[in-house]
Amino acid sequence: MDATIKTTTQIRLTRPTAAYWRVTFDNPPLNVMGPQLVRELREITTTIESDKEVKVIVFDSAVEGFFLNHSDFFFHHAGTGRAGGPNPQRKSYASYASFSDPDGNGWACQEITARLTGHIEEGDESFTPELTGVVRRAEAAQHVLMERAIRLATSA
């Protein structure tokens, strides 16, 4: 499917599947958030909101080294709450950018540097220890449920 469905001057919206869309910021050299980008983001948002099939939207950048300038980048620091800047180890799902548009809408984007598939290999340090723990507990619970389902299916 992977069709570009909306291209503006500074943002590109592609739709790899009906449920998965990608928004790419492309405003070299720094992806500066100015009035034009905000207008285009509002336009893209309207397009996204009008489609009931979309479930996941990935935001990325076509500008190497920059995601979105003039935003609030932060990560959750264990025990102390929010800290400025990206996660120091650049762990996946650990850094966020937030900003408000002129209409007062709040936006938050999450940096993803490694894809989370529902399983984290032993020794993989791409993710925070908290996220790794959650995924491992979910895997263990799924394993227990699968064993129960198999026992029920074979005993009937």
Number of C-alpha atoms within 10 A of each C-alpha: 8 12 11 14 12 14 14 16 11 19 23 22 22 19 18 14 14 14 13 15 21 18 21 18 26 23 21 13 11 17 22 19 18 11 11 14 20 17 14 17 20 16 15 18 12 11 13 16 11 9 11 9 12 15 11 12 16 15 18 20 19 17 16 11 10 17 21 23 14 13 16 15 22 19 22 15 13 9 6 7 9 12 14 13 13 18 20 10 12 17 19 19 20 23 23 20 20 15 17 13 15 11 8 8 9 10 11 12 18 18 21 19 14 12 11 15 7 11 11 18 8 7 6 9 13 19 21 16 11 11 15 20 13 12 17 16 12 14 15 12 12 12 12 12 12 12 12 12 12 11 11 10 9 8 7 5
